[in-house]
């Protein structure tokens, strides 16, 4: 006697290969999980604004080695010469 298409769970287990049962169980559990835990919308944090500790001064070094590439180049720096040494002031 053949099992009807609307047979019991035992008939389903006997007819399906183990991998199909594993996938079916996974899909059912995934559906239950998303139904139970997926009802609340995801709350994304607001985008971070400009950090208050970062200076707008172009001569300031905002991080170690000046920038992310580690160039250590200071755009506000000038080379000392005989002509501009007299303009140096102590801060």
C-alpha positions as CSV (number, residue, x, y, z in Angstrom):
1,X,0.0,0.0,0.0
2,X,1.4,3.4,-1.0
3,X,1.3,6.3,1.4
4,X,-1.0,9.2,0.5
5,X,0.5,12.6,-0.4
6,X,-0.9,13.9,2.9
7,X,0.7,11.1,5.0
8,X,2.2,11.5,8.4
9,X,5.6,12.8,9.3
10,X,6.9,9.2,9.5
11,X,5.9,8.7,5.9
12,X,7.8,11.8,4.9
13,X,10.9,10.6,6.8
14,X,10.8,7.3,5.0
15,X,10.4,8.8,1.6
16,X,13.0,11.7,1.7
17,X,16.8,11.4,1.7
18,X,18.6,12.6,4.8
19,X,19.9,15.8,3.2
20,X,16.5,16.9,2.1
21,X,15.2,16.4,5.7
22,X,18.1,18.4,7.0
23,X,17.4,21.3,4.6
24,X,13.7,21.1,5.4
25,X,14.3,21.2,9.1
26,X,16.7,24.2,8.6
27,X,14.2,26.1,6.6
28,X,11.4,25.5,9.1
29,X,13.7,26.5,12.0
30,X,14.8,29.6,10.1
31,X,11.2,30.6,9.5
32,X,10.3,30.2,13.2
33,X,13.4,32.1,14.2
34,X,12.7,35.0,11.9
35,X,9.1,35.1,12.9
36,X,9.9,35.2,16.6
37,X,13.0,37.4,16.6
38,X,12.5,39.4,13.4
39,X,9.4,41.3,14.4
40,X,11.3,44.4,15.8
41,X,12.7,46.7,13.2
42,X,16.5,47.1,13.2
43,X,17.5,50.3,14.9
44,X,20.6,51.9,13.2
45,X,22.6,54.4,15.2
46,X,22.8,57.9,13.8
47,X,25.8,58.6,11.7
48,X,28.7,60.0,13.8
49,X,29.3,63.7,13.5
50,X,32.6,65.4,13.5
51,X,34.6,64.6,16.6
52,X,34.8,67.6,18.9
53,X,38.5,66.9,19.7
54,X,39.7,67.2,16.1
55,X,41.1,70.7,15.3
56,X,40.3,72.6,12.1
57,X,43.9,73.9,12.1
58,X,45.7,72.6,9.0
59,X,49.0,72.6,11.0
60,X,47.6,70.2,13.7
61,X,48.4,66.6,13.4
62,X,45.1,64.8,14.0
63,X,46.7,61.3,14.4
64,X,50.0,59.5,14.8
65,X,52.1,60.0,11.6
66,X,49.8,62.9,10.4
67,X,47.4,60.9,8.3
68,X,46.3,57.3,7.6
69,X,49.0,56.8,5.0
70,X,51.7,57.8,7.5
71,X,53.2,60.6,5.3
72,X,54.3,62.7,8.3
73,X,54.2,65.7,6.0
74,X,53.1,68.9,7.6
75,X,51.5,71.4,5.1
76,X,52.0,74.3,7.5
77,X,55.7,73.8,8.0
78,X,58.3,75.9,6.3
79,X,62.0,75.3,5.9
80,X,64.2,77.5,8.0
81,X,66.5,79.7,6.0
82,X,68.7,82.7,6.8
83,X,65.9,85.0,5.8
84,X,63.1,83.7,8.0
85,X,65.0,82.8,11.2
86,X,64.6,86.4,12.4
87,X,60.8,85.9,12.3
88,X,60.8,83.0,14.8
89,X,58.8,83.6,18.0
90,X,58.7,81.5,21.1
91,X,55.2,80.1,21.9
